[in-house]
Amino acid sequence: MNNTNFSICKANQEQRDYVLEQFPKLKKEEREKAIIYVAVNEIDNIIGRILVTEKDVPNPITGKYWYIINVFVHPNFRRMGIATELVNEIKRQAEIFEILYLYGSANATVEASLFWFNQNFTLNSYGKKQDNVNAPLLYGNYYHLFSYRIERKTLIPNNTFNCIKRASKDEIQQAIDTYIFDDKKKEYFLSKANDLLGFVAIGDNENIQGTIIAFSDSMQAPLDCTRLWINVFVEPKCRNQGIGKILVYEVYQYAKENDIAQLTNFDITEDNIGFWYEIGFDIFFWGVNASTGKRGTTAMLRVK
């Protein structure tokens, strides 16, 4: 094993110029504002680097995020923890500068996916997925998006007045019929009827005040773990009482007990982003849809 000592430091001007030469397609503004940290060996040779740019978090959340453009370690110095230390330094600096999130994307290779997963980032996949999960992975046929919330929060319910119980199939069906109006989405949920699990919040009059529905899904190869896709529905007259948070917490506890890696919710809008943000989820912002004019958003929370 290579026992080379290394140190992590902010790149000086000479080191910046050297790193930026590797990224000729970066825009001028991005080059000027790039945040670069390097790993150097005993003779000050660069053996690793991390390059990020700063951007505004889209509305309605106010703040900045850092987008990780590149993490690289020279092949001769890998498996020494250099990449992990580079990411940890960026986490520390992001906290100092009150950055909300770290974002990025990577080819879904074994090495890249496991690296970001082990750094406690939340992950989501996009692009063409491999139909035959038993076939060798065609690296690059889809990507893992990754996100890390700098201010970590513990999901704790703040309301104990509701009775929470496991939802029956009829109660899950009732929630789908009542709250899902899009025919395609409803059809999708019904196609998973046998796999759905849920919990309901019961009021004093034995009425259902809210329901959470979830189904398990692979985090996508090469990660050998499972996530839960969740959807929360609360009766309009019962909102802003902490019911949604209690329901999410119940699924969170279920996930912890059943070795689930992550909770993911793709069904959020600008109206409810605040809810997911306040209870500690990573909010990953996608581009604006050209036809609808709306920005896609995913909320994610690591469980383990």
BELSULWO-V632622 format. One record per pair of residues at least 24 apart in sequence whose C-alpha atoms are under 8 Angstrom apart, sorted by the first residue. I is the first residue (numbers start at 0). J is the second residue. Records with the same first field share a line. If there is no record, write none. Layout:
I=J  J
This chain:
1=76  79
2=79
3=40  41  76
4=40  41
5=38  39  40  41  81
6=38  39  40
7=36  37  38  39  84  85  88
8=36  37  38  39
9=35  36  37
10=35  36  37
14=45
18=48
36=85  89
37=85
38=81  85
46=72  73  76
47=71  72  73  81  82
48=72  82  85
49=85  86
57=284
58=269
59=269  272  273
60=273
62=98  99
63=97  98  99  100
64=98  99  100  101  102
65=93  98  100  101  102
66=101  102  103
67=101  102  103  104
68=103
83=118
90=149
93=149
94=149  150
98=149
99=148  149  150
100=146  147  148  149  281
101=146  147  148  149
102=144  145  146  147  283
103=144  145  146
104=142  143  144  145
105=142  143  144
106=138  139  140  141  142  143
107=138  139  140  141  142  143  220  221
108=136  138  139  221
109=220  221  222
112=143  221  222
113=221  222
115=145
119=147  301
120=145  146  147  301
121=145  146  147  261  281  299  300  301
122=146  218  299
123=218
124=218  219
132=220
136=220  221
146=281  282  283
147=281
148=280  281
151=279
152=278  279
153=278  279
154=248  278  279
155=248
156=241  244  245  248
157=241  244  245
158=240  241  242  245
161=200  201  202  203  242
162=200  201  202
163=198  199  200  201  246  249
164=198  199  200  201
165=196  197  198  199
166=196  197  198  199  210
167=197
170=199
171=195  196  197  210  212
174=210  232
178=232
197=250
198=246  249  250
199=246
200=242  246
208=233  234  237  242
209=233  234  237  242  243  246
210=246
211=246  247  250
224=259  260
225=258  259  260  261
226=259  260  261  262  263
227=254  259  261  262  263
228=262  263  264  265
229=262  263  264
230=264  266
244=278
251=302
254=302
255=302  303
258=303
259=302  303
260=301  302  303
261=299  300  301  302  303
262=299  300  301  302
263=297  298  299  300
264=297  298  299
265=296  297  298
266=296  297
267=296  297  298
268=295  296
